[in-house]
Amino acid sequence: AYEIVSRDWSSDVCSSDLRNAWRPMSATPAAQLWRFALALYARPGVAPALIGLQDRLGLDVDVALYCAWCARTGRDLDAKAIRHAVRQTRVWQRGTVARLRALRRALKVRLAAIADPAEARAVAAFRAAVQKLEIGAERVELGILARAAGLAGTLRTGATLRRVARAHLDLYVASLAKRQSHQDKADLAAVCRAVTSV
């Protein structure tokens, strides 16, 4: 889902430095989730971990970021709440986000095979436009997820946050009916470690 490196996020979408702390008490839940997602995704090791989980397990990166945000903001999730969140976004994710991602990936492959510099520039510009659309589609999906969230509780930190985030993510992965490999477990652990620094 979020195959955009942090420099792309900051130049394409937001004007602030992604490493700045998010402000959980400001703005709407959708805006809070968006800023949290940007900040977490920008943490070292998180992007490759989430992309790996997406490619190996079919994990929706937006749902994974939502699970981490719920852990951070004191929103408890159970299997039923995660299934509800996935149902809320499924049509948008499959019909829009996944299609834009597939197009962007196909353009990357195509771009590598183009010898003509003018054609390469045109395809690169088009791919950049698709990438911006994909980011916008991801933001819409996060907004849908934020609306599915319950009321915020007490902000969690440290070991408690890491434990709750892992529980949420494990429930989500279990809902995918996929067994976690050693790499999957390591990637989930990397995301949970990073969530404590956002």
Protein Blocks (a to p, Z undefined) as FASTA:
>chain_A
ZZccfklmmmmmmmcdfkbccdfkgcjfklmmmmmmmmmmmpghklmmmmmmmmmnopaf
klmmmmmmmmmnopacdfklmmmmmmmmmmmmmmmmmmmmmmmmmmmmmmmmpmblklmm
mmmmmmmmmmmmmmmmmmmmmmmmmmmpccdddddehjllmmmmmmmmmmmmmmnopacd
fklmmmmmmmmmmmmmZZ
